[in-house]
Amino acid sequence: MWCPTCARVVNDPLVCGDCSAVICRVCGTPLESADELAFG
């Protein structure tokens, strides 16, 4: 998973128990999976 705010790979994200959102443990930003990233 990738954090766009921290600009780093997150290997230990938090998962919200209510909505199942995957968020960055450092800043709380919703994460993107590596296959969703657009390069170019």
mmCIF entry with sequence, helices, sheets and N, C-alpha, C, O atoms, coordinates in Angstrom:
data_MODEL
# 
_entry.id   MODEL 
# 
_entity.id                         1 
_entity.type                       polymer 
_entity.pdbx_number_of_molecules   1 
# 
_entity_poly.entity_id                      1 
_entity_poly.type                           'polypeptide(L)' 
_entity_poly.nstd_linkage                   no 
_entity_poly.nstd_monomer                   no 
_entity_poly.pdbx_seq_one_letter_code       MWCPTCARVVNDPLVCGDCSAVICRVCGTPLESADELAFG 
_entity_poly.pdbx_seq_one_letter_code_can   MWCPTCARVVNDPLVCGDCSAVICRVCGTPLESADELAFG 
_entity_poly.pdbx_strand_id                 A 
# 
loop_
_entity_poly_seq.entity_id 
_entity_poly_seq.num 
_entity_poly_seq.mon_id 
_entity_poly_seq.hetero 
1 1  MET n 
1 2  TRP n 
1 3  CYS n 
1 4  PRO n 
1 5  THR n 
1 6  CYS n 
1 7  ALA n 
1 8  ARG n 
1 9  VAL n 
1 10 VAL n 
1 11 ASN n 
1 12 ASP n 
1 13 PRO n 
1 14 LEU n 
1 15 VAL n 
1 16 CYS n 
1 17 GLY n 
1 18 ASP n 
1 19 CYS n 
1 20 SER n 
1 21 ALA n 
1 22 VAL n 
1 23 ILE n 
1 24 CYS n 
1 25 ARG n 
1 26 VAL n 
1 27 CYS n 
1 28 GLY n 
1 29 THR n 
1 30 PRO n 
1 31 LEU n 
1 32 GLU n 
1 33 SER n 
1 34 ALA n 
1 35 ASP n 
1 36 GLU n 
1 37 LEU n 
1 38 ALA n 
1 39 PHE n 
1 40 GLY n 
# 
_struct_asym.id          A 
_struct_asym.entity_id   1 
# 
_struct_conf.conf_type_id            HELX_P 
_struct_conf.id                      HELX_P1 
_struct_conf.pdbx_PDB_helix_id       AA1 
_struct_conf.beg_label_comp_id       ALA 
_struct_conf.beg_label_asym_id       A 
_struct_conf.beg_label_seq_id        34 
_struct_conf.pdbx_beg_PDB_ins_code   ? 
_struct_conf.end_label_comp_id       GLU 
_struct_conf.end_label_asym_id       A 
_struct_conf.end_label_seq_id        36 
_struct_conf.pdbx_end_PDB_ins_code   ? 
_struct_conf.beg_auth_comp_id        ALA 
_struct_conf.beg_auth_asym_id        A 
_struct_conf.beg_auth_seq_id         34 
_struct_conf.end_auth_comp_id        GLU 
_struct_conf.end_auth_asym_id        A 
_struct_conf.end_auth_seq_id         36 
_struct_conf.pdbx_PDB_helix_class    5 
_struct_conf.details                 ? 
_struct_conf.pdbx_PDB_helix_length   3 
# 
_struct_conf_type.id          HELX_P 
_struct_conf_type.criteria    ? 
_struct_conf_type.reference   ? 
# 
loop_
_struct_sheet.id 
_struct_sheet.type 
_struct_sheet.number_strands 
_struct_sheet.details 
AA1 ? 2 ? 
AA2 ? 2 ? 
# 
loop_
_struct_sheet_order.sheet_id 
_struct_sheet_order.range_id_1 
_struct_sheet_order.range_id_2 
_struct_sheet_order.offset 
_struct_sheet_order.sense 
AA1 1 2 ? anti-parallel 
AA2 1 2 ? anti-parallel 
# 
loop_
_struct_sheet_range.sheet_id 
_struct_sheet_range.id 
_struct_sheet_range.beg_label_comp_id 
_struct_sheet_range.beg_label_asym_id 
_struct_sheet_range.beg_label_seq_id 
_struct_sheet_range.pdbx_beg_PDB_ins_code 
_struct_sheet_range.end_label_comp_id 
_struct_sheet_range.end_label_asym_id 
_struct_sheet_range.end_label_seq_id 
_struct_sheet_range.pdbx_end_PDB_ins_code 
_struct_sheet_range.beg_auth_comp_id 
_struct_sheet_range.beg_auth_asym_id 
_struct_sheet_range.beg_auth_seq_id 
_struct_sheet_range.end_auth_comp_id 
_struct_sheet_range.end_auth_asym_id 
_struct_sheet_range.end_auth_seq_id 
AA1 1 TRP A 2  ? CYS A 3  ? TRP A 2  CYS A 3  
AA1 2 ARG A 8  ? VAL A 9  ? ARG A 8  VAL A 9  
AA2 1 LEU A 14 ? VAL A 15 ? LEU A 14 VAL A 15 
AA2 2 VAL A 22 ? ILE A 23 ? VAL A 22 ILE A 23 
# 
loop_
_atom_site.group_PDB 
_atom_site.id 
_atom_site.type_symbol 
_atom_site.label_atom_id 
_atom_site.label_alt_id 
_atom_site.label_comp_id 
_atom_site.label_asym_id 
_atom_site.label_entity_id 
_atom_site.label_seq_id 
_atom_site.pdbx_PDB_ins_code 
_atom_site.Cartn_x 
_atom_site.Cartn_y 
_atom_site.Cartn_z 
_atom_site.occupancy 
_atom_site.B_iso_or_equiv 
_atom_site.pdbx_formal_charge 
_atom_site.auth_seq_id 
_atom_site.auth_comp_id 
_atom_site.auth_asym_id 
_atom_site.auth_atom_id 
_atom_site.pdbx_PDB_model_num 
ATOM 1   N N  . MET A 1 1  ? 0.838   -1.182 0.000   1.00 0.00 ? 1  MET A N  1 
ATOM 2   C CA . MET A 1 1  ? 0.000   0.000  0.000   1.00 0.00 ? 1  MET A CA 1 
ATOM 3   C C  . MET A 1 1  ? 0.880   1.240  0.000   1.00 0.00 ? 1  MET A C  1 
ATOM 4   O O  . MET A 1 1  ? 1.973   1.230  0.567   1.00 0.00 ? 1  MET A O  1 
ATOM 5   N N  . TRP A 1 2  ? 0.411   2.304  -0.631  1.00 0.00 ? 2  TRP A N  1 
ATOM 6   C CA . TRP A 1 2  ? 1.171   3.538  -0.811  1.00 0.00 ? 2  TRP A CA 1 
ATOM 7   C C  . TRP A 1 2  ? 0.430   4.701  -0.168  1.00 0.00 ? 2  TRP A C  1 
ATOM 8   O O  . TRP A 1 2  ? -0.775  4.857  -0.365  1.00 0.00 ? 2  TRP A O  1 
ATOM 9   N N  . CYS A 1 3  ? 1.147   5.521  0.602   1.00 0.00 ? 3  CYS A N  1 
ATOM 10  C CA . CYS A 1 3  ? 0.572   6.731  1.189   1.00 0.00 ? 3  CYS A CA 1 
ATOM 11  C C  . CYS A 1 3  ? 0.959   7.930  0.336   1.00 0.00 ? 3  CYS A C  1 
ATOM 12  O O  . CYS A 1 3  ? 2.142   8.260  0.247   1.00 0.00 ? 3  CYS A O  1 
ATOM 13  N N  . PRO A 1 4  ? -0.020  8.597  -0.300  1.00 0.00 ? 4  PRO A N  1 
ATOM 14  C CA . PRO A 1 4  ? 0.306   9.754  -1.128  1.00 0.00 ? 4  PRO A CA 1 
ATOM 15  C C  . PRO A 1 4  ? 0.780   10.958 -0.316  1.00 0.00 ? 4  PRO A C  1 
ATOM 16  O O  . PRO A 1 4  ? 1.509   11.799 -0.843  1.00 0.00 ? 4  PRO A O  1 
ATOM 17  N N  . THR A 1 5  ? 0.386   11.061 0.949   1.00 0.00 ? 5  THR A N  1 
ATOM 18  C CA . THR A 1 5  ? 0.795   12.179 1.789   1.00 0.00 ? 5  THR A CA 1 
ATOM 19  C C  . THR A 1 5  ? 2.230   12.007 2.280   1.00 0.00 ? 5  THR A C  1 
ATOM 20  O O  . THR A 1 5  ? 3.034   12.935 2.190   1.00 0.00 ? 5  THR A O  1 
ATOM 21  N N  . CYS A 1 6  ? 2.548   10.834 2.794   1.00 0.00 ? 6  CYS A N  1 
ATOM 22  C CA . CYS A 1 6  ? 3.901   10.559 3.280   1.00 0.00 ? 6  CYS A CA 1 
ATOM 23  C C  . CYS A 1 6  ? 4.857   10.208 2.139   1.00 0.00 ? 6  CYS A C  1 
ATOM 24  O O  . CYS A 1 6  ? 6.076   10.237 2.313   1.00 0.00 ? 6  CYS A O  1 
ATOM 25  N N  . ALA A 1 7  ? 4.298   9.876  0.969   1.00 0.00 ? 7  ALA A N  1 
ATOM 26  C CA . ALA A 1 7  ? 5.071   9.464  -0.201  1.00 0.00 ? 7  ALA A CA 1 
ATOM 27  C C  . ALA A 1 7  ? 5.986   8.296  0.131   1.00 0.00 ? 7  ALA A C  1 
ATOM 28  O O  . ALA A 1 7  ? 7.191   8.325  -0.117  1.00 0.00 ? 7  ALA A O  1 
ATOM 29  N N  . ARG A 1 8  ? 5.361   7.255  0.709   1.00 0.00 ? 8  ARG A N  1 
ATOM 30  C CA . ARG A 1 8  ? 6.140   6.072  1.052   1.00 0.00 ? 8  ARG A CA 1 
ATOM 31  C C  . ARG A 1 8  ? 5.248   4.840  1.056   1.00 0.00 ? 8  ARG A C  1 
ATOM 32  O O  . ARG A 1 8  ? 4.022   4.936  1.106   1.00 0.00 ? 8  ARG A O  1 
ATOM 33  N N  . VAL A 1 9  ? 5.887   3.694  1.004   1.00 0.00 ? 9  VAL A N  1 
ATOM 34  C CA . VAL A 1 9  ? 5.175   2.427  1.100   1.00 0.00 ? 9  VAL A CA 1 
ATOM 35  C C  . VAL A 1 9  ? 4.817   2.182  2.557   1.00 0.00 ? 9  VAL A C  1 
ATOM 36  O O  . VAL A 1 9  ? 5.646   2.386  3.445   1.00 0.00 ? 9  VAL A O  1 
ATOM 37  N N  . VAL A 1 10 ? 3.595   1.748  2.807   1.00 0.00 ? 10 VAL A N  1 
ATOM 38  C CA . VAL A 1 10 ? 3.139   1.454  4.165   1.00 0.00 ? 10 VAL A CA 1 
ATOM 39  C C  . VAL A 1 10 ? 2.947   -0.050 4.277   1.00 0.00 ? 10 VAL A C  1 
ATOM 40  O O  . VAL A 1 10 ? 2.070   -0.622 3.630   1.00 0.00 ? 10 VAL A O  1 
ATOM 41  N N  . ASN A 1 11 ? 3.775   -0.690 5.105   1.00 0.00 ? 11 ASN A N  1 
ATOM 42  C CA . ASN A 1 11 ? 3.704   -2.138 5.268   1.00 0.00 ? 11 ASN A CA 1 
ATOM 43  C C  . ASN A 1 11 ? 2.804   -2.556 6.425   1.00 0.00 ? 11 ASN A C  1 
ATOM 44  O O  . ASN A 1 11 ? 2.437   -3.726 6.536   1.00 0.00 ? 11 ASN A O  1 
ATOM 45  N N  . ASP A 1 12 ? 2.442   -1.594 7.297   1.00 0.00 ? 12 ASP A N  1 
ATOM 46  C CA . ASP A 1 12 ? 1.615   -1.933 8.466   1.00 0.00 ? 12 ASP A CA 1 
ATOM 47  C C  . ASP A 1 12 ? 0.466   -0.936 8.609   1.00 0.00 ? 12 ASP A C  1 
ATOM 48  O O  . ASP A 1 12 ? 0.398   -0.210 9.601   1.00 0.00 ? 12 ASP A O  1 
ATOM 49  N N  . PRO A 1 13 ? -0.450  -0.893 7.613   1.00 0.00 ? 13 PRO A N  1 
ATOM 50  C CA . PRO A 1 13 ? -1.533  0.088  7.659   1.00 0.00 ? 13 PRO A CA 1 
ATOM 51  C C  . PRO A 1 13 ? -2.558  -0.249 8.721   1.00 0.00 ? 13 PRO A C  1 
ATOM 52  O O  . PRO A 1 13 ? -2.616  -1.372 9.222   1.00 0.00 ? 13 PRO A O  1 
ATOM 53  N N  . LEU A 1 14 ? -3.370  0.750  9.057   1.00 0.00 ? 14 LEU A N  1 
ATOM 54  C CA . LEU A 1 14 ? -4.507  0.535  9.953   1.00 0.00 ? 14 LEU A CA 1 
ATOM 55  C C  . LEU A 1 14 ? -5.749  0.314  9.109   1.00 0.00 ? 14 LEU A C  1 
ATOM 56  O O  . LEU A 1 14 ? -5.891  0.898  8.035   1.00 0.00 ? 14 LEU A O  1 
ATOM 57  N N  . VAL A 1 15 ? -6.659  -0.544 9.604   1.00 0.00 ? 15 VAL A N  1 
ATOM 58  C CA . VAL A 1 15 ? -7.920  -0.782 8.917   1.00 0.00 ? 15 VAL A CA 1 
ATOM 59  C C  . VAL A 1 15 ? -9.049  -0.348 9.837   1.00 0.00 ? 15 VAL A C  1 
ATOM 60  O O  . VAL A 1 15 ? -9.136  -0.798 10.980  1.00 0.00 ? 15 VAL A O  1 
ATOM 61  N N  . CYS A 1 16 ? -9.916  0.530  9.336   1.00 0.00 ? 16 CYS A N  1 
ATOM 62  C CA . CYS A 1 16 ? -11.050 1.018  10.118  1.00 0.00 ? 16 CYS A CA 1 
ATOM 63  C C  . CYS A 1 16 ? -12.036 -0.125 10.347  1.00 0.00 ? 16 CYS A C  1 
ATOM 64  O O  . CYS A 1 16 ? -12.435 -0.806 9.403   1.00 0.00 ? 16 CYS A O  1 
ATOM 65  N N  . GLY A 1 17 ? -12.421 -0.327 11.584  1.00 0.00 ? 17 GLY A N  1 
ATOM 66  C CA . GLY A 1 17 ? -13.364 -1.389 11.916  1.00 0.00 ? 17 GLY A CA 1 
ATOM 67  C C  . GLY A 1 17 ? -14.775 -1.114 11.433  1.00 0.00 ? 17 GLY A C  1 
ATOM 68  O O  . GLY A 1 17 ? -15.552 -2.046 11.227  1.00 0.00 ? 17 GLY A O  1 
ATOM 69  N N  . ASP A 1 18 ? -15.118 0.164  11.249  1.00 0.00 ? 18 ASP A N  1 
ATOM 70  C CA . ASP A 1 18 ? -16.473 0.516  10.835  1.00 0.00 ? 18 ASP A CA 1 
ATOM 71  C C  . ASP A 1 18 ? -16.649 0.486  9.320   1.00 0.00 ? 18 ASP A C  1 
ATOM 72  O O  . ASP A 1 18 ? -17.629 -0.061 8.814   1.00 0.00 ? 18 ASP A O  1 
ATOM 73  N N  . CYS A 1 19 ? -15.698 1.073  8.599   1.00 0.00 ? 19 CYS A N  1 
ATOM 74  C CA . CYS A 1 19 ? -15.882 1.219  7.149   1.00 0.00 ? 19 CYS A CA 1 
ATOM 75  C C  . CYS A 1 19 ? -14.873 0.426  6.325   1.00 0.00 ? 19 CYS A C  1 
ATOM 76  O O  . CYS A 1 19 ? -14.941 0.440  5.096   1.00 0.00 ? 19 CYS A O  1 
ATOM 77  N N  . SER A 1 20 ? -13.940 -0.264 6.976   1.00 0.00 ? 20 SER A N  1 
ATOM 78  C CA . SER A 1 20 ? -12.915 -1.076 6.314   1.00 0.00 ? 20 SER A CA 1 
ATOM 79  C C  . SER A 1 20 ? -11.951 -0.265 5.459   1.00 0.00 ? 20 SER A C  1 
ATOM 80  O O  . SER A 1 20 ? -11.283 -0.820 4.587   1.00 0.00 ? 20 SER A O  1 
ATOM 81  N N  . ALA A 1 21 ? -11.869 1.047  5.700   1.00 0.00 ? 21 ALA A N  1 
ATOM 82  C CA . ALA A 1 21 ? -10.893 1.864  4.986   1.00 0.00 ? 21 ALA A CA 1 
ATOM 83  C C  . ALA A 1 21 ? -9.492  1.508  5.470   1.00 0.00 ? 21 ALA A C  1 
ATOM 84  O O  . ALA A 1 21 ? -9.285  1.235  6.652   1.00 0.00 ? 21 ALA A O  1 
ATOM 85  N N  . VAL A 1 22 ? -8.546  1.515  4.560   1.00 0.00 ? 22 VAL A N  1 
ATOM 86  C CA . VAL A 1 22 ? -7.149  1.253  4.897   1.00 0.00 ? 22 VAL A CA 1 
ATOM 87  C C  . VAL A 1 22 ? -6.453  2.598  4.948   1.00 0.00 ? 22 VAL A C  1 
ATOM 88  O O  . VAL A 1 22 ? -6.419  3.323  3.954   1.00 0.00 ? 22 VAL A O  1 
ATOM 89  N N  . ILE A 1 23 ? -5.890  2.939  6.117   1.00 0.00 ? 23 ILE A N  1 
ATOM 90  C CA . ILE A 1 23 ? -5.300  4.254  6.307   1.00 0.00 ? 23 ILE A CA 1 
ATOM 91  C C  . ILE A 1 23 ? -3.855  4.150  6.790   1.00 0.00 ? 23 ILE A C  1 
ATOM 92  O O  . ILE A 1 23 ? -3.437  3.137  7.350   1.00 0.00 ? 23 ILE A O  1 
ATOM 93  N N  . CYS A 1 24 ? -3.105  5.230  6.556   1.00 0.00 ? 24 CYS A N  1 
ATOM 94  C CA . CYS A 1 24 ? -1.704  5.301  6.976   1.00 0.00 ? 24 CYS A CA 1 
ATOM 95  C C  . CYS A 1 24 ? -1.617  5.410  8.491   1.00 0.00 ? 24 CYS A C  1 
ATOM 96  O O  . CYS A 1 24 ? -2.321  6.213  9.104   1.00 0.00 ? 24 CYS A O  1 
ATOM 97  N N  . ARG A 1 25 ? -0.767  4.616  9.080   1.00 0.00 ? 25 ARG A N  1 
ATOM 98  C CA . ARG A 1 25 ? -0.570  4.622  10.531  1.00 0.00 ? 25 ARG A CA 1 
ATOM 99  C C  . ARG A 1 25 ? 0.081   5.929  11.000  1.00 0.00 ? 25 ARG A C  1 
ATOM 100 O O  . ARG A 1 25 ? -0.074  6.312  12.160  1.00 0.00 ? 25 ARG A O  1 
ATOM 101 N N  . VAL A 1 26 ? 0.810   6.619  10.108  1.00 0.00 ? 26 VAL A N  1 
ATOM 102 C CA . VAL A 1 26 ? 1.526   7.834  10.474  1.00 0.00 ? 26 VAL A CA 1 
ATOM 103 C C  . VAL A 1 26 ? 0.624   9.068  10.391  1.00 0.00 ? 26 VAL A C  1 
ATOM 104 O O  . VAL A 1 26 ? 0.541   9.843  11.344  1.00 0.00 ? 26 VAL A O  1 
ATOM 105 N N  . CYS A 1 27 ? -0.055  9.253  9.243   1.00 0.00 ? 27 CYS A N  1 
ATOM 106 C CA . CYS A 1 27 ? -0.783  10.501 9.033   1.00 0.00 ? 27 CYS A CA 1 
ATOM 107 C C  . CYS A 1 27 ? -2.293  10.344 8.914   1.00 0.00 ? 27 CYS A C  1 
ATOM 108 O O  . CYS A 1 27 ? -3.013  11.341 8.964   1.00 0.00 ? 27 CYS A O  1 
ATOM 109 N N  . GLY A 1 28 ? -2.795  9.111  8.757   1.00 0.00 ? 28 GLY A N  1 
ATOM 110 C CA . GLY A 1 28 ? -4.231  8.893  8.686   1.00 0.00 ? 28 GLY A CA 1 
ATOM 111 C C  . GLY A 1 28 ? -4.841  9.052  7.308   1.00 0.00 ? 28 GLY A C  1 
ATOM 112 O O  . GLY A 1 28 ? -6.063  9.010  7.168   1.00 0.00 ? 28 GLY A O  1 
ATOM 113 N N  . THR A 1 29 ? -4.012  9.235  6.281   1.00 0.00 ? 29 THR A N  1 
ATOM 114 C CA . THR A 1 29 ? -4.510  9.376  4.916   1.00 0.00 ? 29 THR A CA 1 
ATOM 115 C C  . THR A 1 29 ? -4.937  8.020  4.355   1.00 0.00 ? 29 THR A C  1 
ATOM 116 O O  . THR A 1 29 ? -4.239  7.028  4.568   1.00 0.00 ? 29 THR A O  1 
ATOM 117 N N  . PRO A 1 30 ? -6.059  7.952  3.649   1.00 0.00 ? 30 PRO A N  1 
ATOM 118 C CA . PRO A 1 30 ? -6.439  6.691  2.984   1.00 0.00 ? 30 PRO A CA 1 
ATOM 119 C C  . PRO A 1 30 ? -5.344  6.271  2.004   1.00 0.00 ? 30 PRO A C  1 
ATOM 120 O O  . PRO A 1 30 ? -4.801  7.097  1.270   1.00 0.00 ? 30 PRO A O  1 
ATOM 121 N N  . LEU A 1 31 ? -5.032  4.984  2.005   1.00 0.00 ? 31 LEU A N  1 
ATOM 122 C CA . LEU A 1 31 ? -3.942  4.474  1.179   1.00 0.00 ? 31 LEU A CA 1 
ATOM 123 C C  . LEU A 1 31 ? -4.438  4.018  -0.178  1.00 0.00 ? 31 LEU A C  1 
ATOM 124 O O  . LEU A 1 31 ? -5.622  3.736  -0.365  1.00 0.00 ? 31 LEU A O  1 
ATOM 125 N N  . GLU A 1 32 ? -3.512  3.950  -1.119  1.00 0.00 ? 32 GLU A N  1 
ATOM 126 C CA . GLU A 1 32 ? -3.775  3.449  -2.452  1.00 0.00 ? 32 GLU A CA 1 
ATOM 127 C C  . GLU A 1 32 ? -2.981  2.166  -2.635  1.00 0.00 ? 32 GLU A C  1 
ATOM 128 O O  . GLU A 1 32 ? -1.853  2.047  -2.158  1.00 0.00 ? 32 GLU A O  1 
ATOM 129 N N  . SER A 1 33 ? -3.579  1.209  -3.328  1.00 0.00 ? 33 SER A N  1 
ATOM 130 C CA . SER A 1 33 ? -2.825  -0.006 -3.612  1.00 0.00 ? 33 SER A CA 1 
ATOM 131 C C  . SER A 1 33 ? -1.858  0.265  -4.756  1.00 0.00 ? 33 SER A C  1 
ATOM 132 O O  . SER A 1 33 ? -2.095  1.153  -5.576  1.00 0.00 ? 33 SER A O  1 
ATOM 133 N N  . ALA A 1 34 ? -0.788  -0.482 -4.813  1.00 0.00 ? 34 ALA A N  1 
ATOM 134 C CA . ALA A 1 34 ? 0.261   -0.229 -5.791  1.00 0.00 ? 34 ALA A CA 1 
ATOM 135 C C  . ALA A 1 34 ? -0.253  -0.328 -7.225  1.00 0.00 ? 34 ALA A C  1 
ATOM 136 O O  . ALA A 1 34 ? 0.259   0.367  -8.103  1.00 0.00 ? 34 ALA A O  1 
ATOM 137 N N  . ASP A 1 35 ? -1.251  -1.173 -7.485  1.00 0.00 ? 35 ASP A N  1 
ATOM 138 C CA . ASP A 1 35 ? -1.758  -1.307 -8.851  1.00 0.00 ? 35 ASP A CA 1 
ATOM 139 C C  . ASP A 1 35 ? -2.679  -0.162 -9.265  1.00 0.00 ? 35 ASP A C  1 
ATOM 140 O O  . ASP A 1 35 ? -3.055  -0.073 -10.434 1.00 0.00 ? 35 ASP A O  1 
ATOM 141 N N  . GLU A 1 36 ? -3.053  0.718  -8.328  1.00 0.00 ? 36 GLU A N  1 
ATOM 142 C CA . GLU A 1 36 ? -3.874  1.878  -8.660  1.00 0.00 ? 36 GLU A CA 1 
ATOM 143 C C  . GLU A 1 36 ? -3.045  3.120  -8.977  1.00 0.00 ? 36 GLU A C  1 
ATOM 144 O O  . GLU A 1 36 ? -3.584  4.129  -9.432  1.00 0.00 ? 36 GLU A O  1 
ATOM 145 N N  . LEU A 1 37 ? -1.734  3.047  -8.738  1.00 0.00 ? 37 LEU A N  1 
ATOM 146 C CA . LEU A 1 37 ? -0.886  4.201  -8.965  1.00 0.00 ? 37 LEU A CA 1 
ATOM 147 C C  . LEU A 1 37 ? -0.689  4.440  -10.449 1.00 0.00 ? 37 LEU A C  1 
ATOM 148 O O  . LEU A 1 37 ? -0.475  3.501  -11.215 1.00 0.00 ? 37 LEU A O  1 
ATOM 149 N N  . ALA A 1 38 ? -0.761  5.687  -10.847 1.00 0.00 ? 38 ALA A N  1 
ATOM 150 C CA . ALA A 1 38 ? -0.583  6.049  -12.251 1.00 0.00 ? 38 ALA A CA 1 
ATOM 151 C C  . ALA A 1 38 ? 0.756   6.741  -12.433 1.00 0.00 ? 38 ALA A C  1 
ATOM 152 O O  . ALA A 1 38 ? 0.997   7.802  -11.856 1.00 0.00 ? 38 ALA A O  1 
ATOM 153 N N  . PHE A 1 39 ? 1.610   6.152  -13.222 1.00 0.00 ? 39 PHE A N  1 
ATOM 154 C CA . PHE A 1 39 ? 2.916   6.740  -13.512 1.00 0.00 ? 39 PHE A CA 1 
ATOM 155 C C  . PHE A 1 39 ? 2.944   7.185  -14.957 1.00 0.00 ? 39 PHE A C  1 
ATOM 156 O O  . PHE A 1 39 ? 2.466   6.472  -15.839 1.00 0.00 ? 39 PHE A O  1 
ATOM 157 N N  . GLY A 1 40 ? 3.512   8.384  -15.213 1.00 0.00 ? 40 GLY A N  1 
ATOM 158 C CA . GLY A 1 40 ? 3.658   8.839  -16.578 1.00 0.00 ? 40 GLY A CA 1 
ATOM 159 C C  . GLY A 1 40 ? 2.659   9.843  -16.885 1.00 0.00 ? 40 GLY A C  1 
ATOM 160 O O  . GLY A 1 40 ? 2.620   10.353 -18.004 1.00 0.00 ? 40 GLY A O  1 
# 
